[in-house]
Amino acid sequence: MSLKKKGIQTICTHVGEIEDEQFKGAVSPIYLSSSYAFMDVDVKRYPRYFNTPNQEALCKKIAALEETEGALIFGSGMAAVSTTLLAFLNQGDHVVLQKTLYGGTYNLVVEEFAKYGITYTFTDGLDEEAFAKAITEKTKVLYIETPSNPLMTITDMQMVTDVAKKNGIITMIDNTFASPINQNPINFGIDIMIHSATKYMGGHSDICAGAVAASQEHIDKIWNLAKNLGGSLSDMTVWMLERSMKTMALRVNAQNANALALATWLDSLDEIRTVYYPGLPSHPGHELAKRQMSGFGGMVSFELIATIDAAVFMKSLELIKPSMSLAGVESTMLSPTQTSHALLSPEEREIQGIADGLIRFSVGIEDIEDLQQDIIQAIKKVRKAVAVH
Ligand SMILES: *Cc1c(COP(=O)(O)O)cnc(C)c1O
């Protein structure tokens, strides 16, 4: 297929597919070999070299979606995060990370970096001053995530790259929540895009994978470490991920539409105190999100009023499932206080704006009336439980 840029649906469906020259099948053949001939060939293929036929093909699709020269696929989102950060950080280097980050990334930094002699600073805010003052002479990487979990805070990507470029620093983004369908950070000068492909790229809650997209020069540098750390993805799963990504734009667009409609509806209910969704004009990041996102995503958080117990509400749902993960075609919810942020003290949760009544809602592709109905019946059940006691 020519390299001329295609529409997003066409990229999802076709870019990177392996032609079945033997049988003319409609989908990419799957090559499970872990052993390839070494003599008389240019490429030394091996799964841990990230260059089997299926790995290479899927990387082309991911690169096309993020509008970069290259990409790599990993065995998990954290394999992509850790390999990419460590590829650009040496002993004595410093990294600046935005203050609200995926928990696994936070743990990687605070639990592992000291032993490599890498120092770090988490910003105390998301504005220009917060980033600028965190930078030292030793800073090599600036790492952000937008929208971020669980309040869907929006970071100004152009501001971040302006600050970084002034100081000759590489910029990285965890683009998982937006997905390449809603946001292409390269257009704002971000150097390296990282994904948990477990989320929107997989989209069916049956794949654990990661991806990174960047210029070929950066990809080569990440590859040098990746082949040593060994976080490659099996070709069986690579093939499943290729199949999943054919419908990524369809799925994410449906999730965007459902999430916007549900956020607006939730905002109108007396039982909901606040709704956090970048698509709502009331969200502090709304104007920024309009500038840098083409859709507002499928993640919505909302806070129940104090008289509705979040744990009882969660247990009362019938259609919407409780889940730690997100981004599947099925709608799921979690209570950050009970799960992802359970280890923080109540004071620390309050500082971060995470109330006990907060629910994170990963909006799926179901009919919106059925999702509304489920939320309404759960609220009614909680009300009844309170009345009985
Ligand atoms: C899930 C997630 C990760 C980690 O991905 P895994 O596939 O679980 O390793 C990283 N960043 C974000 C924003 C995530 O949601």
The ligand as a MOL file (V3000), in Angstrom:
LIG
                    3D

  0  0  0     0  0            999 V3000
M  V30 BEGIN CTAB
M  V30 COUNTS 15 15 0 0 0
M  V30 BEGIN ATOM
M  V30 1 C -3.3390 0.4390 31.7090 0
M  V30 2 C -2.4860 1.6260 31.5290 0
M  V30 3 C -1.0760 1.5140 31.4640 0
M  V30 4 C -0.3550 0.2050 31.6530 0
M  V30 5 O -0.6700 -0.7150 30.6810 0
M  V30 6 P -0.5980 -2.3170 30.9150 0
M  V30 7 O -0.9970 -2.8320 29.5760 0
M  V30 8 O -1.5410 -2.6550 32.0160 0
M  V30 9 O 0.8040 -2.6440 31.2800 0
M  V30 10 C -0.3550 2.6640 31.2390 0
M  V30 11 N -0.9610 3.8730 31.1220 0
M  V30 12 C -2.2920 4.0120 31.1970 0
M  V30 13 C -2.8980 5.3670 31.0670 0
M  V30 14 C -3.1030 2.9020 31.4090 0
M  V30 15 O -4.4340 3.0570 31.4970 0
M  V30 END ATOM
M  V30 BEGIN BOND
M  V30 1 1 1 2
M  V30 2 1 2 3
M  V30 3 2 2 14
M  V30 4 1 3 4
M  V30 5 2 3 10
M  V30 6 1 4 5
M  V30 7 1 5 6
M  V30 8 2 6 7
M  V30 9 1 6 8
M  V30 10 1 6 9
M  V30 11 1 10 11
M  V30 12 2 11 12
M  V30 13 1 12 13
M  V30 14 1 12 14
M  V30 15 1 14 15
M  V30 END BOND
M  V30 END CTAB
M  END
